Amino acid sequence: MTLLTDEIRALVGRTKVYTAPEPMGAAAGRYFGLAIGDHNPLYSDPEYARAQGLADVTAPPTLICETNQYANLPIGPDGDGGHNWGIEIPGTRKVRGGNRYVFHRRILPSDIVTATWEITDVAGKTNRAGAEMLIITSRATYTRQDGATLAENEETVIFVSLEAGA
């Protein structure tokens, strides 16, 4: 069995775009900061934020990468409400390979976010145990309503065969 099929190779270039139905709002940043235990007053105190040179409160940088916070996506069978390519490969387990973030500017309550995801690479490898792996790399670019880039997120998802040497 080979996990890197022509059908999988054809996924490179596939895109998905999610645009928030409303501005982010001040509460989103405040609540996300509380949820992750980050009590920075930039997320809750407009006067403090303005004293730091910002136009308004902002949000923790990684909020932008949590599309389930603003994109109104349905909850999947695994409970995930974020971006998902819908790729299922029988006989494998799916693991997150990691993320690499680049943040360009802070998000403001008035920002309407669009997340544009693209599959940028697929590769096949074999792990030390002899199990075949399929590595799918995608990139999300997050922009606001004027087209300015807020952040980028390169994400790797790995499908590992359940049988060594399969």
PyMOL commands that set and color helices and strands:
alter all, ss='L'
color gray80, all
select helices_A, chain A and resi 6-9+26-35+41-43+46-51+61-65+67-69
alter helices_A, ss='H'
color red, helices_A
select strands_A, chain A and resi 15-19+92-103+114-126+131-143+149-164
alter strands_A, ss='S'
color yellow, strands_A
deselect
rebuild
show_as cartoon
